[in-house]
Amino acid sequence: MAGHSKWANIQHRKGRQDAVRAKLFSKFSKEITVAAKMGDPDPDKNPRLRLAIKEAKAQSMPKDNIERAIKKASGGEGEDYEEIRYEGYGPNGVAIIVEAMTDNRNRTASNVRSTFTKNGGNLGETGSVAFMFERKGEIVYPASVGDADTVMMAAIEAGAEDVE
């Protein structure tokens, strides 16, 4: 009976799963490489690298792949990825900022432009929507650090806008 081999079905299913994992791992590897190039290759001193490694480990990326990506960045080899910001308007005039990491600016610009166009939006000029946004951060401390009043006073002195 043709097409009823359980082993063949397992092979095809595993092949698809491996392809998805490989794509995910290469994405994490690029992010780790860029983070290590932009800052210190030591995760203790580079918060962006620390976050990238944490996300990669959450998806079960092997430790040697992570170390290889960091070595690639510190060695100066491999592709040179850069971050680009695109601004535009989506459907119904919604302001959108797209931050992309690429090794080819022209290809990425055309991909972003076509995505905007296909979904009822248009790509704007640099600075056309950026004035509407503010970059924010969040700092979380465990409750054992101190009581609520002490933490609030320290945050206000440091310039925090909101404390919960």
DAQUIHU-V266808 format. One record per residue. PHI is phi in whole degrees, -180 to 180 (* if undefined). OMEGA is omega in radians with two decimals (* if undefined). NEAR is the number of other C-alpha atoms within 10 Angstrom. Layout:
phi->PHI omega->OMEGA near->NEAR
phi->PHI omega->OMEGA near->NEAR
//
This chain:
phi->* omega->-3.10 near->4
phi->-78 omega->3.05 near->4
phi->81 omega->-3.11 near->7
phi->-115 omega->3.14 near->8
phi->-83 omega->-3.13 near->9
phi->-63 omega->3.14 near->8
phi->-62 omega->3.13 near->9
phi->-64 omega->3.12 near->11
phi->-63 omega->3.11 near->12
phi->-63 omega->3.14 near->10
phi->-60 omega->-3.11 near->11
phi->-66 omega->3.14 near->11
phi->-65 omega->3.13 near->11
phi->-65 omega->3.10 near->12
phi->-62 omega->3.10 near->12
phi->-65 omega->3.13 near->11
phi->-64 omega->3.12 near->11
phi->-65 omega->3.12 near->12
phi->-65 omega->3.12 near->11
phi->-65 omega->3.13 near->11
phi->-64 omega->3.14 near->15
phi->-63 omega->3.11 near->13
phi->-64 omega->3.12 near->11
phi->-65 omega->3.14 near->14
phi->-65 omega->3.13 near->19
phi->-68 omega->3.07 near->14
phi->-63 omega->3.11 near->13
phi->-64 omega->3.14 near->22
phi->-62 omega->3.10 near->23
phi->-62 omega->-3.13 near->21
phi->-63 omega->3.12 near->21
phi->-64 omega->-3.14 near->28
phi->-62 omega->-3.14 near->28
phi->-65 omega->3.14 near->24
phi->-63 omega->3.14 near->23
phi->-71 omega->3.11 near->24
phi->-71 omega->-3.08 near->20
phi->-73 omega->-3.11 near->14
phi->-131 omega->3.14 near->15
phi->-78 omega->3.10 near->16
phi->-73 omega->3.08 near->19
phi->-93 omega->-3.10 near->12
phi->-61 omega->3.13 near->18
phi->-70 omega->-3.11 near->10
phi->-104 omega->-3.07 near->11
phi->-124 omega->-3.07 near->15
phi->-65 omega->3.13 near->14
phi->-67 omega->3.09 near->19
phi->-66 omega->3.12 near->25
phi->-60 omega->3.12 near->18
phi->-67 omega->3.13 near->15
phi->-63 omega->3.12 near->22
phi->-67 omega->3.13 near->22
phi->-62 omega->3.11 near->14
phi->-66 omega->3.13 near->14
phi->-65 omega->3.12 near->22
phi->-66 omega->3.12 near->14
phi->-65 omega->3.11 near->9
phi->-99 omega->3.07 near->12
phi->63 omega->3.06 near->11
phi->-74 omega->-3.11 near->20
phi->-62 omega->-3.09 near->11
phi->-62 omega->-3.13 near->11
phi->-68 omega->3.06 near->9
phi->-66 omega->3.12 near->15
phi->-64 omega->3.14 near->20
phi->-64 omega->3.12 near->15
phi->-64 omega->3.13 near->14
phi->-65 omega->3.12 near->21
phi->-68 omega->3.11 near->25
phi->-65 omega->3.12 near->16
phi->-62 omega->-3.13 near->19
phi->-70 omega->-3.10 near->22
phi->-73 omega->3.11 near->15
phi->-82 omega->3.11 near->10
phi->80 omega->-3.13 near->11
phi->-99 omega->3.11 near->9
phi->89 omega->-3.12 near->11
phi->-69 omega->3.11 near->13
phi->-105 omega->-3.14 near->14
phi->-88 omega->3.09 near->17
phi->-132 omega->3.13 near->13
phi->-99 omega->-3.14 near->11
phi->-129 omega->3.12 near->13
phi->-115 omega->3.07 near->13
phi->-114 omega->-3.13 near->21
phi->-126 omega->3.13 near->20
phi->-172 omega->-3.14 near->23
phi->-122 omega->3.11 near->19
phi->-93 omega->3.10 near->17
phi->-59 omega->3.14 near->13
phi->62 omega->3.05 near->8
phi->75 omega->3.13 near->11
phi->-74 omega->3.13 near->10
phi->-75 omega->-3.09 near->17
phi->-134 omega->2.99 near->21
phi->-117 omega->3.13 near->17
phi->-114 omega->3.06 near->10
phi->-104 omega->-3.06 near->11
phi->-124 omega->3.06 near->15
phi->-116 omega->-3.02 near->15
phi->-148 omega->3.00 near->17
phi->-110 omega->-3.14 near->12
phi->-141 omega->-3.05 near->11
phi->-64 omega->-3.07 near->15
phi->-65 omega->3.14 near->9
phi->-63 omega->-3.12 near->11
phi->-66 omega->3.13 near->16
phi->-61 omega->-3.14 near->17
phi->-68 omega->3.10 near->11
phi->-65 omega->-3.14 near->12
phi->-66 omega->3.14 near->18
phi->-62 omega->-3.13 near->17
phi->-68 omega->3.10 near->14
phi->-66 omega->3.08 near->14
phi->-60 omega->-3.08 near->18
phi->-65 omega->-3.12 near->15
phi->-64 omega->-3.07 near->10
phi->-105 omega->3.03 near->10
phi->81 omega->3.12 near->12
phi->-124 omega->3.04 near->20
phi->-147 omega->-3.13 near->20
phi->-79 omega->-3.11 near->20
phi->-102 omega->3.08 near->16
phi->-78 omega->3.08 near->11
phi->-63 omega->-3.14 near->11
phi->92 omega->-3.08 near->12
phi->-73 omega->3.11 near->15
phi->-126 omega->-3.06 near->17
phi->-63 omega->-3.12 near->16
phi->-68 omega->-3.13 near->7
phi->-86 omega->-3.05 near->9
phi->-115 omega->3.03 near->10
phi->-130 omega->3.09 near->7
phi->-81 omega->-3.10 near->4
phi->-121 omega->3.08 near->6
phi->-136 omega->3.14 near->6
phi->-133 omega->3.10 near->7
phi->-120 omega->-3.09 near->7
phi->-119 omega->3.09 near->6
phi->-117 omega->3.05 near->8
phi->-72 omega->-3.09 near->6
phi->-64 omega->-3.09 near->9
phi->-73 omega->-3.12 near->6
phi->-65 omega->-3.14 near->9
phi->173 omega->3.14 near->11
phi->-75 omega->-3.03 near->9
phi->-61 omega->-3.11 near->11
phi->-67 omega->3.13 near->9
phi->-65 omega->-3.14 near->10
phi->-64 omega->-3.13 near->16
phi->-63 omega->-3.14 near->16
phi->-64 omega->3.12 near->13
phi->-64 omega->3.13 near->11
phi->-67 omega->-3.14 near->15
phi->-65 omega->3.11 near->12
phi->-65 omega->-3.14 near->9
phi->-81 omega->3.09 near->9
phi->102 omega->3.14 near->9
phi->-69 omega->3.12 near->14
phi->-88 omega->-3.08 near->8
phi->-146 omega->3.11 near->9
phi->-131 omega->3.08 near->12
phi->-121 omega->* near->6
//
